[in-house]
Structure formats: C-alpha cells, structure tokens
C-alpha cells in the first residue's frame, strides 16, 4: 500500500490549536462499574468462521447476551502533574538480625526493581557475581544469578503451577485447536451457545474469542472452566445460576460465558502484570487476612494465586493453588503445563523502531497515558491519541491513522486492526501492534504495510468512547508490553511514563514533556 501525497502534504500546524475540543477518552477503567455489556471492542472480536462441533443430541438455546465494551470514559478536566510511583523508602517485612543470603536466578522479564520489591529489599541490596547489574528498570539476563539478603518473614506457598507462556496467549498455543478439543471432550461446552457481537457462537468459539481478545492462553481458560463447572467434560446441562455464571462470579453484569471469561482474564492479568511491575507483592483475602507472596515465583503462577485469592481464604485458597489443586484439572486435560514452556523475552530484546501513528506535522493530543490494553486495567500497555477537531464527541475525522512500523495485517474487525511486525501473520508471536477505534479501514488481513501507510480514521468504533480517538498498544510473544516498563513505548523518540493512576502520565522526549489528559489542552499537544 502507498499513502496519499495529498494527505501527507496537509501537515500544517493548526492555527487555533488552543481551541481544540478533543474529548476522546481511554477505553477501560477498573474503578468504573461495568455496564451490562461485554468486552472492549467486542464488536470487532467476532471469531473467524470455523468448523462446527459435531451435532449435539440436545438443542440448547443461546444465552441472550450482547457483546459490547465494558469501558467508560474518564472525566479528567486538566492534566495531572507528572508523578510516578516511587520505590518504598524502606524494605517491607524486615526480619531484624537476618544475614542469610538467597540465591535467585533471574527469569525472563525480570527487572532489578521488581525483584527487589518482591524480596522486600532495596535494589542496592542485590548483587551478582561480577557487580554488573543493569539499571533498576532494565531487563535482567535470563538465568543471571543474583544474591539477595533474606528480609521477609513467612510467605505463601512456593509451588510453581504454570509457566508464564501458559497464562498469556503465547507462541506455544498458536496451533491449539479450541474447537476440536472441546468437541473431543463431549461436555456441555460443546452444546453451549451465546450471542456475542450480535451473532450466535458456540462454547469453543466463546473461549477462542476471549483468549484472543485478552491474550490469555485458551488451554488455561478451558482448564478453569472445567475446574469450576465441569462444562468441558460433563455433558449435563446446567440450570439457573450454574448456567448464567459458569465460573461462579455472580454479578448481574457478568452473565454468560464470555463475560465470565472476560472477568477471569482481567483478574489473571492483574496478578500477572502486577508481579511483572513489582506492584503486587501480597494478597488481601475476602476475610482481610494477608499473605506475602513467595518472592521466587513466576508471573504465571502469581496470576493464578491472585485469581484464587478472590474466591476464598485460608484452606480453600491453599488447596486451589497447591500442587494437587487446580493444576490437577489442568494436567488431566492437557498434561504437564511446563511441557508448553516458551521463553517470552529473549536476551537483548528491544522494541522495533516505531513512529507516532499519524502524519508528520499534524497536531494530535495525548488523551490517555498508560492504561489497560484491552479489558479494564490489568496491563497498563496502551496509550490514547486524539486528532484535532472543532467539534466534540464521536465526529467523523479527516485525519489518518498510520502504520507505525512495517508489518503484515494479522487481523481486522469492527474498530480493530492488529499489525504483526515479524510478518508471520500470527499475533501470538513476536511484536504486534493493536489499533483500536479505527474506522474507514484501508487494509485487510494479509496486507503488507510499510511505515506510514494508511490504516484508517480515528473514531469511536469498537468500544465506548466519548470522542474519536486511537487506542494503541503492543504485544510481544502474546504478552502485553507495559507502556512504562523495561521496554517502554517509544514513538518517534517520545517515551511513555506512567502516572499514579491509569490514563495519567506523559510522553517525554529530551526536555519536552507532553502530559496526558482527556481535556486535550495545549499541554497534551504532540506531533512528529
């Protein structure tokens, strides 16, 4: 594809930029009650047609749900000052007089700051054999030996349950056929139907859809469905609340399997990405008891431990996260989860060069700093940009969203384009860019894009938004990449920095700072 020279030539800076009325907002928020709708951009998330499961002997009426976003716009009126979370001034749970040293082998995705937070020490307390530790927020070399003083008191169980690659939708799950597996098990899930994106889909399609949208491993979702309801293997048709809430999360806005899985994926992500970032170090249970997480665990296991902490305290939780708890259900279905281990971060991985995804010289606004990539706020991997406009709301924009790097279009849908930068067409492998709220798309699946090619117009399509904008996020090997992390979002030299809350923060380039705000004031203006 080639971009239009007429659009490229229209890059003059707007004369009255101070009168911008940009009101496009971010797409999800964890502190907003979820309306009776489903899934950010679920319109775009309709699964691809697939072979139907064998004919069921019993007709099951679809569950009457409608897939729409669970998003709500923020109401920020002025940019918040750029304030970032800081390291605690003192270690937590310090055990006085302890001089024992723990040997820790760095995992893929670890950074020094997060490791220190997990162990309740300061980064300066951690050493390695040659004293060559990187900066606090740079990736450690997988397998690097670290020496950490023991400062923590009692912690929770240290049994590893799954590798990280079995929580995220990783390369090892690309060839997994959800439809064929569900059909082979003969359970009620094979007969289940639900209305998603205004079409009837079967149970396997619902699982595949939730896995793809949230980038959560479909094997893990199936194992959790089986653990809670038996739907994968038990053909008995459930009734009442057992049909409405197959995972047992009984809230009116979470009826039906898709909504249940969307909630589940968000909670798994809260644990997983919280451990990655070092912001989650302990669990607070429904009875207000607290357990400090074992510092040597991996993010995938922490995702499960966090999720099950929402389901019960004490013995119930301990059994679920033990080596004979939930993981036994997983093994019965799929075998040893560690057989599917795939390294998510190779040594030396870097973000490819990306441009700001709009024409040079055009003024846009940073309307959302780091916030949830897809569903609520479990992974602060996305940024929001809005074009200039003289009218507020979801108005038709004459601006174009551009390819930020060369790649192949892996998927399109209502409001959605996924650009695969390694060219294999799989969004579970390598670097992928998620474009959300894109209308008038100029691309189709399989198209090769050069940097700067036209993708579409910013809009409100594919989710709830109060104004036309672009929601932009990255994945690597199926993991959402935090916008302010060891591989920060870098767009034309503008580097993302998170704030204290989702949607706050900034883009920084040298001495220049562009603050994020839905108000789209002069402080939010950005161009390349």
Secondary structure by P-SEA (a helix, b strand, c coil): cccccccccccccccccccccccccccccccccccccccccccccccccccccccccccccccbbbbbbcbbbbbccccccccccccccccccccccccbbbbbbbcccccaaaaaaaaccccccccccccccccccccccccbbbbbcccccccccccccccccccccccccccccaaaaaaaaccccccbbbbcccccccaaaaaaaaaaaacccaaaaaaaaaacccccccccccccccccccccccccccccaaaaaaaaaaaaaaaaaaaaacccccccccccbbbbccccccaaaaaaaaaaaaacccaaaaaaaccccaaaaaaacccccccccccccccccccccccccccccbbbbccccccccccccccccbbbbbcccccccccccccccccccccccccccccbbbbbccccccccccbbbbbcccccccccccccccccccccccccccccccbbbbbbbccccccccccccccccccccbbbbbcccccbbbbbcccbbbbbbccccccccccc
